């Protein structure tokens, strides 16, 4: 129940119109901070039916019928068949599903005891790629996009006792999907992240955004939105800073609050500081761990808390190579991030899609800056309005999930796109969408069309779209896809000279344990890869606006792009670490470079 408004808060309410400045943000598609809520995990073994020809919907298998009369029969049953772990991709769990692209029906029972004064929600961390959700035989939700969460409210729909949940999951690649028809990673299908049954009070703090106020390292700004449109008092506490502030929402349930702090310690790369922040309204309370930092650029420098920081980055996919499957747990996050940390990084580019919250939250605790992006990866149909709407949706979901994570400093809107009017309009709409939700990050995109200009003898790029970005990034595979036009000592860059430039990918393939000629690309040897790293590190000295580098990639990863029968076998071998977890020679070169750049 909401507390009665005090005289003071009623007065504040009168002025609420001036306090509220949510801009064009339309609000979050799901509640903020699900892990801070009262929840039950619906993880574990689910029953599945593999539906290669998409017959399940027609047969209404989500009704899970069993014969009731003598003449009845059903050509399906969820009981007694295959079972798969949730979370988890199907490809790594059953050999026959390794390459499977199509529909799999997931089903399970769960018990509920819904209370009158509560609301219940079903939350999926990610389902790859599209899905339809049915509760007790009724369709209750659909979602598209394999790397962002979604939620469906179950209030009034749950039965006391047994409930039956069915999820139709489909990972078929299509031209209008994101990513589209071909991409250089495994097309894992399944319910790949946590499934949660969440309970909240009727009125609750649905969405909040806690960060430093613009250009002020001591003032904290809080935007909050309640589930129900209603004027109510919201309390914001940061016990360690002895902060306890209240604000009254406007009639739409939203409020904005800024307050000064004393002794606030900023979150820094490699020196993480997080504060417990508690928001409450009536009988609802939600706590989060939040860090405070501010970002900017100054000419060609990236500034964190006003200081230039060179981004010593690495990329990884959300994949555990030794398991040949998607990463989904806290233990998986620890494995990936500890190997990244060992290399000496202060940043990770999460490639090429939003990764799970375990990774994001642990990286934040470790003081690692994150670049997070949506899978706008080559081959996207920029002409298709539907695809554009999907991209906006994915970006919205990514930002809403993680905008309270101060470690995320970059929102990436695209990887390797070619200039065209349609592309420009598409990407501009993404930047507008992003900036309408979050202006406290740097917006970035990775390009790959840098070329060597024979006349100027410089590496250059012609893509005016870069004007719209805070930081420009380039993927450049010198010594692998591109032979050297000049020796690395003469490889001078003149690319967006007035902005910070991150080399967001470089590298080459080597099979761990394979030794060969350091001058021969096709040796696929650790020696060649090491030499390629030495050459690229030399080239980086001639990029005047270099603000960071991010080798491609930390681990060998699985990709059907990679056919070579002995050197690749469905693996992209550009890892600094092998699929078995062994460090290749180039790893040491990169580690030493990062030590020097510290
Ligand atoms: C790229 C892509 C990345 C690929 C990589 C490669 O430019 O951005 O996703 O995996 O090249 O290995 O070719």
Boltz pocket constraint, residues with backbone or C-beta under 6 A from the ligand:
constraints:
  - pocket:
      binder: B
      contacts: [[A, 184], [A, 352], [A, 415], [A, 416], [A, 448], [A, 475], [A, 505], [A, 552], [A, 572], [A, 574]]
      max_distance: 6.0
